[in-house]
Amino acid sequence: MHVRSSYIRRAWKRWIDNKTAGGAMRLNTIMQSIMLRRTKKELQERGALTSLPSKTIETIEVELEKDDMNVYQKVLIYSKHLIA
């Protein structure tokens, strides 16, 4: 299924980038569903971690269309504003 970037932008502006507490809560919900954070201690307590593997970093570069890049930049700026 292909969704047009203009549709995504309109939906983003309406539900997330609307400078309201509800928009911030929706962004937080999205981010929590994407990010999974557990501490080493939590994993050790569950017995799910006996030793950590060596750290691996993989960089995957993608090219975004102009509209998608604009949305990405807005999310980046907004999230930096929330964290700062």
NORRA-V797046 format. One record per helix or strand of 2 or more residues. SS is the DSSP state (~ for helix, > for strand). FROM is the first residue (numbers start at 1). TO is the last residue. If there is no record, write none. Layout:
ss->(SS:SS)
from->(FROM:FROM)
to->(TO:TO)
//
This chain:
ss->(~:~:~:~)
from->(5:21:40:66)
to->(15:34:45:83)
//
